Amino acid sequence: MIVLQGWGDGAKVLMGQRAAGAAFMPSKFVFPGGRVDEEDHAADVPDLLSPTCQTSLHLHPAGAPINPRALVAAGLRELAEETGLHLTQPRANALRFVFRAITPPGRLRRFDARFFLARAQDFGGDHAGFSAASGELSHLQWLPLIDARALDLPFITRVILAELEANLTGADWEGTGGVPFFDNSGPHPAFLRL
């Protein structure tokens, strides 16, 4: 979940640091998020994605069919667990599907990640101190995009932040030509747009 305070040049993004002893991306700064759990498939979540976002989520399947509602449920659950922020303004198109990446073969852990963009104003909780956070991420903070890009980040997070900076010009997310997709599912990596 990529959560922004504000919009345009003054936007700040929510980032947190993974533990130094984490098996995957230790000490890296990341967006809040995680994997889809079994209960996410049955979760009662409002319709937060536009039809265009739902269609994009189904393009270029890799593995099991995708359940957009389960992805949304997982994102909201992980955000609540890791930051203490919870959705209070469930409105149409509140989330935007903005990026997808599949980890290259040969890595210890692989993922097929979908990244959703949300606005902080739609979430309740302690936006300053994150007092209800689980502690899974430390150093939770809102940072200007340029400052966030200076952190110790995974490569894909740096790419996503650059994409955000390039596209946060209008009143809403205006992706250029579709959703970026780093596809490492096959023998040759590809950069696509969904």
C-alpha positions, 0 to 999 in steps of 0.5 A: 500500500502506497499511502500519500499525504497531500498531492502533487509537489507537496505529497508525502509517502508513508514508509517504514523500515524492516527489521535488521534480522528479517529474512526478506529485505532486512533493514530496507525501507518499504511501503506497508504491505504483505501477502494475501492470507486465506481469510482475505479471500472471504473478507467483506471489503467495499468496492474501492477499485475502478473497473479499469483497475480491476481489468488491469489486475487480470492482465498477464496472469502468472499462477493462480487466478487473481481475486482483486477483492482479496488483494484489497483486503490483504492490503488494508489488513497489512496496512492496519497491522503495520501502521495502525491506520484503518480505512474510514472513508470507503469511497469508489476508486479510493485505491488505484492499482499503480504497479506490479512486479515479479521478483527475478528467478533465483531469489531466496524469496519471490513475490508477484506484488501489486501496489495500490495507491491510497490517500491518507485522508481516507484512513483513521488512526494515529497518523503522527505516532502510529501508536497502534502499529504492530512493530513489524516496521520501525521508523514509520514516517511521512516523507517527501518523495525525493527524501524517501528516494534517498533511503536504503530502498529495494530497487523496485521501491525506488522505481515506484517512487520515481514513477509516482513523482512523474505522475502526481501532477493532476487532481488524481493519479494519471499514469502514463500509458497504463500500469507499469509491470516488471515481469520476471516470471519467465526466462527473460525479464520484461517491462510492460504496461498493463 
